[in-house]
Amino acid sequence: MSIWRLVAVYVFGIFACGANLVYSFDADTAKIIQTYRTKDLQQTGALLENYLQKRDFWLYVLQNRQVDYGYFEGYEYLFVSDKSAPSLTLYKIAQNGTLTLVRQVSALVGKGRGDKRVSGDLTTPIGVYDFTGKLTGLPPYYGPLAYATDYPNNYDKSLKKTGYGIWIHGLPLDGNREELNTKGCIAIDNDVLSGFGKLVDYKAALLISYEQNIHKPTKEEIATLLAQLYKWRSAWIQNDLKTYLMFYSKDFSRPDGMQYKAFADYKRQIFDKGEDKIISFSEISVVPYPNEEHRQMFRISFNQNYRAFKNSKPSYTSNSRKILYVVYEKDSMQILSER
């Protein structure tokens, strides 16, 4: 969200009321407008950045949102798989975050209980997954099409889980399906899948897979995580290593095997460069992350535009998709793994 959009949408409190606009002001709003009026854009930006780090701001944003499955920006569809039923449910995600049920159907899943750990264990994973493609022209066994997931994701890899080819697919086109389990995939009726295929762009869809129970987050939890995400970002921009590392769990592990101590040393070297940074986030989503340990986990994803400068000259630039796997403990975000 840009600074000036934040002003228009939140700080100025503009609400559509027929053909008119109704303005709502308070002391904070007046302070920001006065700062802007004096043309001190840097101070205005600092005030707005401070709002992004406040839970109350995000509670305002969330007040009319449904958050049973989290907070979504950029995603248009959500698949939810309950392995214990087993079932697969598809929701349409509106721009205001409202979830509309498209359809819930019975499904076939792997016969293994709990989370998938190794290749060949015939278990459907538990977790949150993006889709990497919509596949057609497959062998008849898989039905008319398949949505391929990114299992193992980076959190799975940090736990040394193995396996591949976890899809949402159909049933054999010849109707011969004697086996009532899959090798770890989620299989549904072909006609239903074909209908989903006409609706769902895999690039804008997400899968949440759980067994029996899933934590339904509160608005307070989501708001706290969003505020802390921006506090983490602020520490990063300011090269404040101590505060930055406070957001990392001592259990932190990257997919490449780097543990907390090595990661902290690595970040210390980067922060010691004293670079100036501009870091912006967009299309942020926060969703509950099911897990066997029943920890209160979340997956936070966003687009990250990162620019670093040394002596006013560009030193590093990247524009990428960032994913944090975090545990929510004592009203605090603790990062377990990241990409």
Number of C-alpha atoms within 10 A of each C-alpha: 11 11 13 13 10 16 18 12 12 16 22 19 16 15 14 9 8 7 5 8 11 11 11 12 12 10 8 13 16 13 13 19 17 13 17 15 11 10 11 11 12 10 14 22 18 12 16 17 16 15 18 20 22 17 20 15 18 20 19 13 15 18 10 11 18 16 22 16 20 22 24 26 18 17 21 20 24 24 20 19 26 20 26 13 13 17 18 24 18 22 18 20 19 15 13 14 20 17 21 13 12 14 13 15 13 15 24 26 28 21 16 17 15 17 19 23 19 13 14 12 17 20 25 28 30 25 26 25 21 19 20 15 15 18 13 12 10 12 11 14 15 20 24 22 22 24 24 21 23 17 25 22 18 21 24 20 17 20 15 14 17 16 18 15 15 21 24 25 27 26 21 17 14 9 11 9 11 6 7 11 18 17 18 25 25 26 26 21 17 19 13 13 21 16 10 14 16 8 12 17 16 19 15 14 22 20 22 23 23 25 21 10 12 18 18 13 19 14 22 15 18 24 23 22 25 25 23 21 19 19 20 20 18 19 17 20 19 16 21 15 17 12 15 19 20 15 19 21 16 14 12 20 24 19 17 10 13 15 17 19 13 12 15 17 11 12 16 16 10 13 17 11 10 14 21 19 19 15 17 16 18 15 14 20 20 24 24 26 26 24 22 11 7 11 14 17 24 28 23 24 22 19 17 18 16 16 17 18 15 13 9 9 10 13 13 12 13 11 12 11 14 15 21 20 24 27 23 17 11 7 12 15 25 25 24 22 27 19 14
